[in-house]
């Protein structure tokens, strides 16, 4: 309930107090692991309910399979909270030690969840604080460190209910976290003079996949792009905004170029074809193209972190034989790109790109050797019902905080937004509304500690908590 769109983070803290107490009181290690497992299972089933909605747009598989997919995914993801519970249970005899162990283990297991088997980093529990000053601490300890703080605060409050000696420490943590978070994000990063126009045409997934609607969809994009003015614009369209193969079809580029002023640049999502040695099409890439008014492509970014079962089918010979397919239509699997890159755009500075799902991976979104001025996150959240888009936006805000970098999101149905380098939403378009955002790009700030060192800081914070627990345990012996 603390995740978007509900954002009831106090309820999540209370729930964590309860589960921490329940795990500590487990009669044996197996019981502690089981309690952690079912806590995680319930969390993931409810929090990831939006995944089921994606199956409404898949013709080759039944809609009911989406609910099965959510449950199956939750069965796997619950392993990570179970591991955290098992580690923490070994410190059960000393309540504060148990809490420190639990926070330590939670950070490590969330990091593992984000990296094992291609990773699934969606909804780290620290994201509940994105609407509070506490989120500012992500600049130092990253998202997974924030998750550890959720468990640390909840655990100390749980212990303080019965132990008066712990109450001053619990009160200090409750007060200090938002104060410290506010202090490290003080100030206004300001803005630049570079003009952007973010287009949200409110094109639903059903119409995107129907070729009969291609012209209507393009007309909506063209209308909201608006006429050029005296100031150069960076026009930002969403992921997979056009059904054309822009590298192959010059007529399509020329059609888009007619919407641009003489100094405009447009960035739009589309597919790039991959050919084999014989010259036959063998695969595709989910790409983002930058184009100038003379219909020349000046940059192409290929999505690196692809969605299993969404953009490619693992073990294709086996799974296709039993009737499974990708959620994204088409027979070609997508291939991954090389990872974060920075592109220099005339009059608009350096831009980094993270397509859709890629933005959720903490510490993996910026080319650190060539730090951009802002990140563009084109996405297609039209798959994901009411809960997926606000959760996606919340995680993008954490990336802005971690990296000290503005992020611009463009989606076909919402939520498109401009986020400043402090993680604050400058302006946004709600779900289900056609419109545009025309504003200047917020300014980038100096690299944060997390931007410099990444998840090494999250892991270091975890071990600080764990070693503190070990030290307290030995001292009380």
Secondary structure, 3 states (H helix, E strand, C coil): CCCCCCCCHHHHHHHHHHHHHHHHCCCCHHHHHHHHHHHHHHHHHHHCCHHHHHHHHCCCCCCHHHHHHHHHHHHHHHHHHHHHHHHHHCCCCCHHHHHHHHHHHHHHHHHHHHHHHHCCCCCCHHHHHCCCHHHHHHHHHHHHHHHHHHHHHHHHHHHHHHCHHHHHHHHHHHHHHHHHHHHHCCCCCCEEEEEEEEEECCCCHHHHCCHHHHHHHHHHHHHHHCCCCCCCEEEECCCCCCCCCCCCCHHHHHHHHCCCCCCCEEEEEEEEEEECCCCCEEEEEEEEEEEECCCCEEEEEECCCCCECCCECCCHHHHHHCCCCCCCCCCCCECCCCCCCEEEECCCEEEEECCHHHHHCCCCCCCHHHCCCEEEEEECHHHCHHHHHHHHHHHHHHHHHHHCCEEEEEECCCCEEEECCCCCEEEEECCCCCEEEEEEEECCCCCCHHHHHCCHHHHHHHHHHHHHHHHHHHHHC
